[in-house]
Amino acid sequence: MVIHLLAVVVLGLMCGSELNVAVFAHPALNRQSLEVHIPVRSYFALLFGRVMPFWMAGSTLLNLILLLRFEHLTPPAWRLAAMACAIQIGAVLFSVAGPVPINNRVKTWTMQSLPVDWKAQEHRWDLYHWLRTCGLIVAFAMLVISMASR
């Protein structure tokens, strides 16, 4: 039960963080002057680029541990946790293929090194981020329901 609760809390906090970036942080940042926008966006890319791999992997690992027999999940709870875990694994793979390469470029941006297509890259990252966030929210809901159906 403790691992299940921990998995829900860690994934829930990550979903909240991801939703904050998508709904509040980046839209507010997009309304700032370029002199503010670029250094802050670059800093966030650097900060989250350091934190999120551990957060996403740790959350996925907690969910994976739930699928082991010693957690004593009922069959419906196990299926929901397994689907949530599959979505999380998909989100990790999607991140490595989609937003992470863009993030790695964004974290190096300065006003002097801004690429010509910087707006398109930001738009693509934001779209990928929304897709990943929606998937993680679905995984979170499944994990919460699996806990309720233990």
Secondary structure as a PSIPRED ss2 file (coil, helix, strand):
# PSIPRED VFORMAT (PSIPRED V4.0)

   1 M C   1.000  0.000  0.000
   2 V H   0.000  1.000  0.000
   3 I H   0.000  1.000  0.000
   4 H H   0.000  1.000  0.000
   5 L H   0.000  1.000  0.000
   6 L H   0.000  1.000  0.000
   7 A H   0.000  1.000  0.000
   8 V H   0.000  1.000  0.000
   9 V H   0.000  1.000  0.000
  10 V H   0.000  1.000  0.000
  11 L H   0.000  1.000  0.000
  12 G H   0.000  1.000  0.000
  13 L H   0.000  1.000  0.000
  14 M H   0.000  1.000  0.000
  15 C H   0.000  1.000  0.000
  16 G H   0.000  1.000  0.000
  17 S H   0.000  1.000  0.000
  18 E H   0.000  1.000  0.000
  19 L H   0.000  1.000  0.000
  20 N H   0.000  1.000  0.000
  21 V H   0.000  1.000  0.000
  22 A H   0.000  1.000  0.000
  23 V H   0.000  1.000  0.000
  24 F H   0.000  1.000  0.000
  25 A H   0.000  1.000  0.000
  26 H H   0.000  1.000  0.000
  27 P H   0.000  1.000  0.000
  28 A H   0.000  1.000  0.000
  29 L H   0.000  1.000  0.000
  30 N H   0.000  1.000  0.000
  31 R C   1.000  0.000  0.000
  32 Q C   1.000  0.000  0.000
  33 S C   1.000  0.000  0.000
  34 L H   0.000  1.000  0.000
  35 E H   0.000  1.000  0.000
  36 V H   0.000  1.000  0.000
  37 H H   0.000  1.000  0.000
  38 I H   0.000  1.000  0.000
  39 P H   0.000  1.000  0.000
  40 V H   0.000  1.000  0.000
  41 R H   0.000  1.000  0.000
  42 S H   0.000  1.000  0.000
  43 Y H   0.000  1.000  0.000
  44 F H   0.000  1.000  0.000
  45 A H   0.000  1.000  0.000
  46 L H   0.000  1.000  0.000
  47 L H   0.000  1.000  0.000
  48 F H   0.000  1.000  0.000
  49 G H   0.000  1.000  0.000
  50 R H   0.000  1.000  0.000
  51 V H   0.000  1.000  0.000
  52 M H   0.000  1.000  0.000
  53 P H   0.000  1.000  0.000
  54 F H   0.000  1.000  0.000
  55 W H   0.000  1.000  0.000
  56 M H   0.000  1.000  0.000
  57 A H   0.000  1.000  0.000
  58 G H   0.000  1.000  0.000
  59 S H   0.000  1.000  0.000
  60 T H   0.000  1.000  0.000
  61 L H   0.000  1.000  0.000
  62 L H   0.000  1.000  0.000
  63 N H   0.000  1.000  0.000
  64 L H   0.000  1.000  0.000
  65 I H   0.000  1.000  0.000
  66 L H   0.000  1.000  0.000
  67 L C   1.000  0.000  0.000
  68 L C   1.000  0.000  0.000
  69 R H   0.000  1.000  0.000
  70 F H   0.000  1.000  0.000
  71 E H   0.000  1.000  0.000
  72 H C   1.000  0.000  0.000
  73 L C   1.000  0.000  0.000
  74 T C   1.000  0.000  0.000
  75 P H   0.000  1.000  0.000
  76 P H   0.000  1.000  0.000
  77 A H   0.000  1.000  0.000
  78 W H   0.000  1.000  0.000
  79 R H   0.000  1.000  0.000
  80 L H   0.000  1.000  0.000
  81 A H   0.000  1.000  0.000
  82 A H   0.000  1.000  0.000
  83 M H   0.000  1.000  0.000
  84 A H   0.000  1.000  0.000
  85 C H   0.000  1.000  0.000
  86 A H   0.000  1.000  0.000
  87 I H   0.000  1.000  0.000
  88 Q H   0.000  1.000  0.000
  89 I H   0.000  1.000  0.000
  90 G H   0.000  1.000  0.000
  91 A H   0.000  1.000  0.000
  92 V H   0.000  1.000  0.000
  93 L H   0.000  1.000  0.000
  94 F H   0.000  1.000  0.000
  95 S H   0.000  1.000  0.000
  96 V H   0.000  1.000  0.000
  97 A H   0.000  1.000  0.000
  98 G C   1.000  0.000  0.000
  99 P H   0.000  1.000  0.000
 100 V H   0.000  1.000  0.000
 101 P H   0.000  1.000  0.000
 102 I H   0.000  1.000  0.000
 103 N H   0.000  1.000  0.000
 104 N H   0.000  1.000  0.000
 105 R H   0.000  1.000  0.000
 106 V H   0.000  1.000  0.000
 107 K C   1.000  0.000  0.000
 108 T C   1.000  0.000  0.000
 109 W C   1.000  0.000  0.000
 110 T C   1.000  0.000  0.000
 111 M C   1.000  0.000  0.000
 112 Q C   1.000  0.000  0.000
 113 S C   1.000  0.000  0.000
 114 L C   1.000  0.000  0.000
 115 P C   1.000  0.000  0.000
 116 V C   1.000  0.000  0.000
 117 D C   1.000  0.000  0.000
 118 W H   0.000  1.000  0.000
 119 K H   0.000  1.000  0.000
 120 A H   0.000  1.000  0.000
 121 Q H   0.000  1.000  0.000
 122 E H   0.000  1.000  0.000
 123 H H   0.000  1.000  0.000
 124 R H   0.000  1.000  0.000
 125 W H   0.000  1.000  0.000
 126 D H   0.000  1.000  0.000
 127 L H   0.000  1.000  0.000
 128 Y H   0.000  1.000  0.000
 129 H H   0.000  1.000  0.000
 130 W H   0.000  1.000  0.000
 131 L H   0.000  1.000  0.000
 132 R H   0.000  1.000  0.000
 133 T H   0.000  1.000  0.000
 134 C H   0.000  1.000  0.000
 135 G H   0.000  1.000  0.000
 136 L H   0.000  1.000  0.000
 137 I H   0.000  1.000  0.000
 138 V H   0.000  1.000  0.000
 139 A H   0.000  1.000  0.000
 140 F H   0.000  1.000  0.000
 141 A H   0.000  1.000  0.000
 142 M H   0.000  1.000  0.000
 143 L H   0.000  1.000  0.000
 144 V H   0.000  1.000  0.000
 145 I H   0.000  1.000  0.000
 146 S H   0.000  1.000  0.000
 147 M H   0.000  1.000  0.000
 148 A H   0.000  1.000  0.000
 149 S C   1.000  0.000  0.000
 150 R C   1.000  0.000  0.000
